[in-house]
Amino acid sequence: MFKEFAELIRSFLAPSSSGSSSTNINNPKNPPAPPPSGKRPAAGSPRTISRDRFLRQQAQAANLEGSPCPYVPFNVQVPVYSSLHPSQRSYYFYWRSRFRRGFYEKTDSGYIRLLCFEIMSGTGWTDPAEGLAALGTLLARYGDQFPILRASLCLWYRDFAVLHRLRLPEFPAGADPADASSGLLNIFLCSQDPHSPLKLPYEVLEALIDYPLARSRFRQAGNDRLMREALPRCAALADQILRKETGKGILETYMPANVSVLMLRLYAGAVTADTGRTIKVTVRNYQAAAPLREYLTNLVRHCENCLRVIMKYRGRLRDIRLDEKTAGLIDAFLKREYDPASRKQQETADAAEKGAPASANMQLDFEKIRNLRIQSDHVRDLLEVNEEDIPDEIRQETVLTGQAETVNDQDPYRIISAREFYEILADEGGFEDSIPTGSGPTDSNPADSNPAESSPTESNSTESSPTDNIPAGSGPAEEADPDVAALYAALTGLQRETLTALLQGSDTAERLRTLAAGSMRMPEQLVDELNEKSMEFLGDILVESSGESYEITEEYLPSLRLCQTHSPALST
């Protein structure tokens, strides 16, 4: 109190001059009193002058390129350009140049903070989305290395997105979703695009349920990685199921009615043009929404039960309430993706690729294959988002759509069935020229269609050609079975080569091993693909196997030889 009174008396007694204000700024013995807490510094104060100088230097150094130089540590809490020694300055611009090109060299927390100050002040990007992506990259690449800095980076990432009205493409790596004080979780959920599949990271999902995943015995039994991968995928699938049925995803269906108003002070601890600025953000309180938490809790518990069944883990969670359709589709999805039998097949394929011996005997359950295919198609259809399925009120609310929608009566790139493909070939003169439509003889000369005469290696090769041993009366004058022709038209280039190797009749096992090695597969897989395709068109397997020997079913041989001899070239 006495000091303030003495300063007041001296101010009255001091001679007035036009340069008195500048004397206070430049004289370190008489610094001005700090501004009250919660207020920005007044214009002309030393803090404002220091920040303005930093921003001017930042604009001048925006496009400087650094040359390779040795790493020099730089650990400063509030770095500016004047804090850099010449060697640190050289390394900073070199590291920044490498970072902008996608290379992440060794660095220190001071360099990272200085680059963040530049990004948050508008340097280094033309679109705000580029600046947000750069902050996210810094957080993902260096957050684990500097845990103290990671907390500030998460808040700066949030402030940058809110200030520039951007959607958060992903939850900041290393941020704590359970921390309600920052409002980061609610801001992230409110910024999700209603037209895109829901992507909830494992940590976010864990914060939105009333089931302690960290204490799950199944997870602690060595299944942490499995649950971290499977649970977010199941949440995305459940979101698409709801969209197909009701037109709304999980967040729209269980949207809370109450909202919260957050007052955010931007860029705490940073030196930017907007540091200390306060903005108001209105968000929905998803984190405390009881219906959303109940639905996600039941979903996660059901997924864990299904994973327990797949991994043959004893014990089940009880009192789970989830609709039968969603539960059935999730079960089918998890069994297809995480069944140990599928993993064993993948391990066998990897072993065969590395040269290890693979199992020779393989039995196919085609009824199970058919059921899995039906379930897989159903899940795939659910994961596809069509514009027609999006309600008008949701379509009008999006802030990212900038182009007018166009509706076509017919999609020129639609997927056609194999039978349609065969009919198109017939209409355009593909099989029509080589496979007569009638049952009687044609005007073609049988001698011209003898495949033995067209082979240039007939006199030198001891192997039978693909058309040798054709039964009498099965020449080109006959008509191929339409289903077999449609099957042949639907085969890929590798499948046709496999079929050719099987039709050769000699050294079949060696030919199949050569084809399998070239395509990084096993011979059994090549044969299984042919059988799966034939089940689709013929309702029967095409190739019968016994150990390492394979034979084509006899009743399809004539039609297959006709298709092979007279088929058009396989186009790309």
Protein Blocks (a to p, Z undefined) as FASTA:
>chain_A
ZZmmmmmmmmmmpccdfklmmmmmmmmklccddddehiacdehiaklmmmmmmmmmmmmm
mmpccddddddddddfbdcfklpcfklmmmmmmmmmmmmnopacdddfklmmmmmmmmmn
ogaiabfklmmmmmmmmmmmmmmmmmmlmmmmmmmmmmmmmmnopacfbacehiafklmk
nommmmmmmmpcfkbccdddfklmmmmpcbdfklpmklmnopmmmmmmmmmmmmmmmmmm
mmmmnopafklmmgcfbdcdddddehehiacfkgoiacddddddfklmmklmmmmmmmmm
mmmmmmmmmnopghidehiacdfklmmmmmmmmmmmmgmklmmmmmmmmmmmnopacdfb
dcddfklmmmmmmmmmmmmmmmpccfklpcfklmmmpckbcbdcdddfbdfkbccdfklm
mmmmmmnopmmmmmcfbfbdcfbdfklmmmklmpmklmmpcbdcfkgoiaehiafkbccd
fklmmmmmmpcfklmmmmmmmmnopaklmmmmmmmmmnopafklmmmmmmmmmmmmnopa
fbdcehjaccddfklmmmmmmmmmmpccddZZ
